[in-house]
Amino acid sequence: MDNQEIKDLMDYFDQSKMSQFQLKQADFELNFKKDTKFVEQTMYKNQVTTEASSAEDKAAENILEIKTPLVGTFYVAPGEDADPYVQVGDIVEEGQTLCIVEAMKTMNEIPAPAKGKIVEIIPENGELLGYDSILMILDTDYV
């Protein structure tokens, strides 16, 4: 199995609803596993259906899901002893660094897409994330 085939399998697994994948060959073994807590939360949220009032629709327009553009490890601060970039309840400016996602030994700062209030931080510090995982919830109508 070559590197491209492994990358293709990783992409397929990342986009799938599978939480675990294992491939064994004569002298080769490959294991992928997603954070099942996140998968279960997503499944539960998809099962709940409610009628949204116009006020709820308006509120939803002001809520942004900040997602990771890459696969990597989530960090809330630039170092172990450093203060976190943001905490729940903080008001952030557009472009302000919210967190870091480390991929292939490169620290990638994730900026705020708009001005708003941090409502929720989803992953735990040091958690491995898949592509397009939700990092934070930002309320742009915080006033």
DOTIRO-671418 format. One record per residue: residue number from 1; residue in one letter; x, y, z of N, C-alpha, C, CB in turn. Coordinates in steps of 0.05 Angstrom, whole numbers. Last residue first. Glycine has a CB too. Example, Ala and Ser with C-alpha at 12.3 -4.5 7.8 and 13.67 -1.06 7.14 Angstrom:
DOTIRO-671418
   nr  rest    n.xx    n.yy    n.zz   ca.xx   ca.yy   ca.zz    c.xx    c.yy    c.zz   cb.xx   cb.yy   cb.zz
    2     S     257     -45     142     273     -21     143     258       1     157     282     -12     114
    1     A     264    -114     156     246     -90     156     264     -66     156     226     -89     181
//
This chain:
DOTIRO-671418
   nr  rest    n.xx    n.yy    n.zz   ca.xx   ca.yy   ca.zz    c.xx    c.yy    c.zz   cb.xx   cb.yy   cb.zz
  143     V    -490     837     435    -496     862     450    -523     861     463    -494     886     431
  142     Y    -480     794     402    -476     791     431    -484     815     447    -447     785     436
  141     D    -483     769     350    -503     788     360    -503     788     390    -532     782     349
  140     T    -449     729     339    -442     755     328    -462     777     336    -441     754     297
  139     D    -423     678     375    -448     694     372    -441     722     363    -464     694     399
  138     L    -391     619     358    -388     648     360    -415     661     356    -367     659     340
  137     I    -364     560     379    -389     573     371    -386     602     378    -414     560     385
  136     M    -307     522     356    -320     540     374    -346     550     362    -302     564     381
  135     L    -295     477     322    -278     485     344    -292     501     365    -254     502     333
  134     I    -319     423     286    -326     449     299    -308     454     322    -356     448     307
  133     S    -279     397     233    -291     394     260    -297     422     271    -271     379     279
  132     D    -254     397     183    -280     410     185    -294     405     212    -298     400     163
  131     Y    -217     338     195    -222     361     178    -251     371     182    -218     353     148
  130     G    -212     320     265    -214     314     237    -220     340     221    -237     294     232
  129     L    -166     327     320    -190     335     305    -189     326     276    -193     365     306
  128     L    -146     308     384    -141     305     355    -167     310     340    -131     276     349
  127     E    -137     352     439    -153     333     425    -147     332     395    -183     339     428
  126     G    -112     391     468     -96     368     461    -111     347     445     -85     355     485
  125     N    -169     411     503    -142     417     496    -126     391     490    -128     433     519
  124     E    -230     388     472    -213     390     495    -184     397     486    -213     364     512
  123     P    -276     424     428    -256     403     435    -241     409     461    -236     400     412
  122     I    -313     472     436    -321     444     433    -299     424     441    -330     438     405
  121     I    -333     526     470    -309     514     459    -313     484     459    -282     523     475
  120     E    -384     575     461    -376     548     469    -350     540     455    -398     527     461
  119     V    -386     629     453    -408     617     467    -400     589     477    -433     614     449
  118     I    -352     687     446    -348     658     447    -369     646     465    -319     651     457
  117     K    -380     739     408    -376     728     435    -372     698     433    -399     736     454
  116     G    -348     778     355    -370     764     369    -362     754     396    -380     741     353
  115     K    -328     791     289    -329     800     316    -352     786     330    -332     832     318
  114     A    -305     735     249    -321     759     254    -319     767     283    -351     755     245
  113     P    -271     692     249    -281     701     223    -297     727     225    -299     679     211
  112     A    -211     689     285    -240     694     287    -250     704     260    -247     714     310
  111     P    -160     642     262    -170     669     269    -201     669     271    -161     688     247
  110     I    -116     596     285    -143     597     274    -154     624     282    -161     574     284
  109     E     -49     580     269     -67     597     284     -94     599     270     -55     625     289
  108     N     -15     522     268     -32     538     251     -52     554     268     -48     521     230
  107     M      47     496     273      26     508     289      11     527     271      38     523     314
  106     T      70     435     248      66     463     242      43     473     259      61     467     212
  105     K      73     380     253      93     396     268      92     426     261     121     386     262
  104     M      26     365     226      53     358     215      74     377     227      52     360     185
  103     A     -11     413     257     -12     392     236      16     389     225     -33     399     213
  102     E     -47     441     308     -20     432     300     -24     409     280      -3     422     324
  101     V     -84     497     315     -86     469     306     -59     461     295    -110     465     285
  100     I     -99     543     366     -79     532     347     -87     504     340     -50     533     360
   99     C    -145     599     372    -133     574     381    -111     566     361    -154     551     385
   98     L    -157     651     358    -175     637     376    -161     612     388    -200     629     363
   97     T    -133     714     340    -126     685     342    -143     673     364     -96     681     348
   96     Q    -174     759     304    -161     752     329    -156     722     331    -177     762     354
   95     G    -207     768     261    -179     763     256    -163     756     281    -167     788     244
   94     E    -252     808     296    -247     793     271    -217     791     267    -260     807     247
   93     E    -248     800     367    -248     817     343    -243     799     319    -227     840     345
   92     V    -289     774     420    -265     773     402    -270     791     378    -260     744     393
   91     I    -305     768     487    -312     782     462    -286     783     445    -323     811     468
   90     D    -314     708     525    -297     729     515    -309     741     490    -269     718     509
   89     G    -346     664     536    -355     690     546    -338     713     536    -354     690     576
   88     V    -295     617     542    -323     621     538    -331     648     551    -340     598     550
   87     Q    -232     647     522    -248     630     539    -277     635     533    -241     635     570
   86     V    -171     647     482    -198     656     489    -211     637     508    -216     660     463
   85     Y    -118     630     490    -124     652     472    -151     664     479    -123     643     443
   84     P     -98     617     558    -112     609     533    -117     634     516    -139     595     540
   83     D     -31     630     581     -59     634     583     -73     626     557     -66     664     590
   82     A      21     579     585      10     604     575     -20     606     579      16     608     545
   81     D      43     531     595      40     549     618      28     576     610      67     554     631
   80     E      43     506     544      30     493     567      25     512     590      48     471     577
   79     G      26     554     492      44     537     507      30     526     531      70     552     515
   78     P     -15     581     467      10     578     452      31     560     466      23     605     447
   77     A     -78     547     478     -58     567     485     -32     561     469     -52     566     515
   76     V    -111     506     462    -124     531     469    -104     554     475    -141     527     494
   75     Y    -103     463     406     -91     474     430    -104     501     436     -61     478     427
   74     F    -115     402     371    -125     428     381    -111     437     406    -156     425     386
   73     T     -82     372     317     -86     372     346     -93     400     355     -61     362     361
   72     G    -114     357     253     -91     363     271     -99     362     300     -80     390     264
   71     V    -135     373     189    -134     352     209    -110     358     227    -131     323     196
   70     L    -164     438     174    -145     416     170    -147     396     193    -117     427     169
   69     P    -197     480     187    -192     475     158    -174     452     153    -182     500     145
   68     T    -246     475     237    -218     472     230    -215     466     200    -204     450     247
   67     K    -297     525     245    -288     498     240    -258     498     233    -304     485     217
   66     I    -344     557     282    -317     560     272    -305     532     270    -300     578     292
   65     E    -408     573     269    -392     551     277    -364     555     265    -405     523     267
   64     L    -444     629     291    -424     619     272    -410     595     284    -404     641     263
   63     I    -506     659     297    -488     639     308    -470     628     286    -504     616     321
   62     N    -543     691     273    -522     704     287    -501     685     299    -533     722     309
   61     E    -582     657     255    -567     673     235    -542     685     247    -585     694     223
   60     A    -606     639     301    -588     621     287    -572     635     266    -605     599     273
   59     A    -638     682     314    -616     676     331    -596     658     317    -625     662     357
   58     K    -676     677     274    -659     701     274    -635     696     291    -675     725     285
   57     D    -700     629     289    -687     631     263    -668     655     262    -709     635     241
   56     E    -721     644     338    -700     624     337    -685     624     311    -711     596     342
   55     A    -760     680     320    -738     689     338    -715     670     338    -749     693     367
   54     S    -793     647     291    -778     667     277    -756     678     294    -796     690     267
   53     S    -784     580     316    -799     605     314    -782     625     299    -807     616     342
   52     A    -778     514     293    -764     539     300    -783     563     296    -738     542     283
   51     E    -794     453     319    -804     475     302    -791     501     312    -835     477     303
   50     T    -744     403     321    -762     422     334    -771     442     314    -748     436     358
   49     T    -712     341     330    -725     360     311    -744     378     326    -739     345     288
   48     V    -656     303     340    -675     321     353    -686     340     332    -662     336     376
   47     Q    -619     277     310    -644     263     315    -665     281     327    -639     240     334
   46     N    -575     309     308    -589     305     283    -616     291     288    -572     288     265
   45     K    -557     306     361    -567     331     351    -583     328     325    -544     351     346
   44     Y    -539     252     361    -562     261     378    -574     287     368    -552     264     407
   43     M    -497     255     325    -519     238     319    -544     246     335    -512     208     325
   42     T    -463     291     353    -474     298     326    -498     281     320    -452     294     305
   41     Q    -452     261     398    -465     287     401    -478     295     374    -446     308     410
   40     E    -426     217     375    -451     213     389    -466     239     392    -446     200     416
   39     V    -380     243     355    -398     229     336    -425     225     349    -387     201     328
   38     F    -356     260     402    -364     280     382    -385     267     363    -340     291     366
   37     K    -345     211     426    -362     231     440    -373     251     420    -345     245     462
   36     T    -310     186     392    -338     177     391    -356     196     406    -341     149     403
   35     D    -262     209     352    -272     214     379    -302     208     379    -267     244     387
   34     K    -242     155     308    -252     182     313    -261     185     342    -276     190     294
   33     K    -188     118     284    -209     120     304    -216     150     308    -201     107     331
   32     F    -155      71     244    -165      98     247    -187      98     267    -175     110     219
   31     N    -100      30     229    -123      35     247    -129      64     247    -117      25     276
   30     L     -67     -20     193     -75       8     193    -100      11     210     -80      19     164
   29     E     -12     -62     182     -37     -58     196     -42     -28     198     -36     -70     225
   28     F      25    -111     146      17     -83     149     -10     -82     164      14     -70     121
   27     D      36    -160     125      57    -147     141      51    -118     147      84    -148     127
   26     A     -17    -177     106       4    -195     115      24    -182     134      18    -207      91
   25     Q     -64    -129     132     -52    -144     110     -29    -161     122     -43    -126      87
   24     K    -120     -98     159     -97    -115     164     -89    -130     138    -103    -136     187
   23     L    -152     -41     179    -144     -56     156    -119     -72     163    -139     -37     131
   22     Q    -205      -9     211    -181     -25     214    -177     -41     189    -184     -44     239
   21     F    -239      46     239    -232      32     214    -206      16     219    -229      51     190
   20     Q    -292      81     271    -268      65     273    -264      49     247    -269      46     297
   19     S    -337     109     259    -321     118     282    -295     103     285    -337     116     308
   18     M    -365     131     198    -352     110     213    -337     123     237    -333      93     196
   17     K    -384     168     164    -397     167     190    -385     145     208    -427     164     187
   16     S    -331     200     125    -352     180     131    -364     183     159    -340     152     127
   15     Q    -289     234     121    -314     243     110    -337     224     117    -312     247      80
   14     D    -247     203     142    -254     228     154    -281     239     146    -232     249     147
   13     F    -245     160     106    -253     155     133    -262     181     147    -230     143     149
   12     Y    -227     188      60    -252     173      59    -263     169      88    -249     147      45
   11     D    -177     206      79    -197     225      70    -225     212      70    -191     235      42
   10     M    -152     156      89    -156     175     111    -177     195     103    -129     190     117
    9     L    -151     134      37    -166     121      59    -172     140      82    -151      96      69
    8     D    -116     171      13    -144     168       3    -161     155      24    -143     152     -23
    7     K     -70     161      43     -82     187      44    -111     186      35     -67     208      27
    6     I     -60     108      26     -65     114      54     -79     141      57     -39     113      70
    5     E     -51     118     -29     -73     100     -21     -80     105       9     -66      71     -26
    4     Q      -4     148     -24     -29     160     -36     -53     144     -28     -26     162     -66
    3     N      34     112      -3      25     135      12      -1     147       2      47     156      12
    2     D      14      43     -19      31      67     -20      18      90      -5      35      74     -50
    1     M      17     -23       0       0       0       0      18      25       0     -19       0      25
//
